[in-house]
């Protein structure tokens, strides 16, 4: 499905019932926006891993502007601030009240900023393997220097130089880095997932290149304005959003809960999928 909002067209997909039979009445389930990472990816990596959540809520998977199946447009608008405004506009377009907001990696950055800027629009916030400021880049570079192979160090330098210019280069980056993204890396499953994902090199480079918006990003001063009930999930072995960044978010969002998955890297949904789903389902209680 597509929504024409704010001068662009946002692709979204829906999983799960919004109204369910409950004895003599129909009960309304909460609606959750599910936000993908990257930038430069799409929502497909959540399928089918997030499907168990549809037992508790209606899931709305979103592709950020210029990415996935959403419309391409002016690359100058491929920014976190625009993604936040798109998210709020889509919520209003769909006629929704306060939503559950589930953001992973870069999607978590968008979700946090949205919850801080539109606190009345979010009932529950789930921040998965993310960071509140650009310091995650320097820490990731340090980790790759210590843990990475020469080829992993090379492709990561391309990421931070903003020179992953072709689809083939982006796919090679993810193939090479896969063992760092997931402790339980499965080469076959990873290949299938990369083939399903619609990568957008331009959006990725605009974020990470020198001067890119994720090189000077900092929403820490805004997080005290988050009023949503918040759950922060981190991976103990995460190389790009190391667990200390989840711990920092937990300190900055009032009343938040924190869970660090001890056997996971950046892809908790690959390393500890059942435990992750249980944590989120247990948190979203209406």
PyMOL commands that set and color helices and strands:
alter all, ss='L'
color gray80, all
select helices_A, chain A and resi 43-46+51-55+75-77+80-93+106-117+119-121+135-147+150-161+167-181+187-196+201-208+220-225+243-252+268-271+273-283
alter helices_A, ss='H'
color red, helices_A
select strands_A, chain A and resi 2-5+8-15+19-22+25-28+30-35+57-62+99-104+122-128+229-235+257-261
alter strands_A, ss='S'
color yellow, strands_A
deselect
rebuild
show_as cartoon
